[in-house]
Amino acid sequence: MQNTPQEIIISIAPESRFDLVDVTARIRKDFGNLLERYKKAMYCSYHTTAGYLDQSLAARLDYSRDQIVSLIKAFQGLFPIDADYRHDRMELRNELTEEQKACEPRNADSHLTFMGSGLKNCVTYNNVPEAPVYFIDLDGVHEFGQRKRQTSVLFYDDETVVFNEEVDVPVSGHQVDSINLSDPKLGYLDKLNELLQKYEVKNGRIEISLAASERNAGITVNEFETLLMEHDLPEVLSNPVKFMASKGKYALKNPRVIPSRTIEYAKYDFVHIFNELMDAFKFSESVVEKVLAKFIEVPAKRFLRMKRGISFLVSDGGTGKTGRIVRGTYQAPILVQWKPTSCKTRRVKLTIKRIN
């Protein structure tokens, strides 16, 4: 006999800008043996600079705090704090009031690390009671104070696909493009919420993923802010060491170095970051040597862990009524391409799964 799904909400107060919180330890302390009672758990973050790793990657890293920290810090090396990000130039942020600009944290590096390292807003784990599940915060404490974070966990045993359809998403002919899939003009989320009503889904999840035939693209969840998505992210995709060049430790040690040399210093740092990642993933030395031989000339898309699909929690909030797609204030599903298509469309699959 299956258990009735149970959703809990956990408040998190990060202790540092980059912080890992073991959510399973909090569950055991505050909610007892839920991990042992259910087969699966869906972990959801409502933030654009804090999330979770897929279980497959966490397992590959032995669920180790130290190895996960090493992985994330390697990506933070690609996106150093206070580099030349458009997102952090408050004088360009026309969507903010003067009062908001005065207290808005400069955190483009955290957004880019979230997307580049493959962190997700919503992940599903097969429960392994003794293994930790880490809420990874990249911007928990900033110059204006400490953030208040929230994560929900939905425990369940089984789920059923009730809807599955592919749709065409219009994209531009630009080399790099990003599309806000929550744009009301596209209507995808409105359609999905209507289907939740039709299929009487109280608890479940929405999956938005690239069709199997799609290449040179990815889907992430983040803040769809113009400077971040139209300038900073495309620059990363076209030049993986751009921001390292502006903040690279070797270039900084040589302030009089001519600008044309800074990229070479950044590439030197890049090799060290690459090696740290290979160590985290436990690749053999021979594999590292083969990949590294070509790596510096490879575009960033081969290095960044941009995902092919994302999920959102569907919850009735304990009301017993039809559920709704749950997402944070600034969370948007975003399709990113780094090579144009001849037809100027991308095929995306929309799936609704009902938790039994």
Secondary structure, 3 states (H helix, E strand, C coil): CCCCCEEEEEEECCCCCCEEEEHHHHHHHHHCCHHHHCCEEEEEECCCCEEECCHHHHHHCCCCHHHHHHHHHHHHHHCCCCCCCHHHCHHHCCCCCHHHHHHCCCCHHHHHHHHHHCCECEEEEECCCCCCCEEEECCCEECCEECCEEEEEEEECCEEEEEEEEEEEECCCCCCEEEECCCCCCCHHHHHHHHHHHCCCCCEEEEEEECCCCCCEEEEEECCCHHHHHHHHHHHHHCCCHHHHHHCHHHHCCCCCCHHHHHHHHHHHHHHHHHHHHHHCCCCHHHHHHHHHHHCCCCHHHCCCCCCEEEEEEECCCCCCCCEEECCCCCEEEEEECCCCCCCEEEEEEEEEEEC
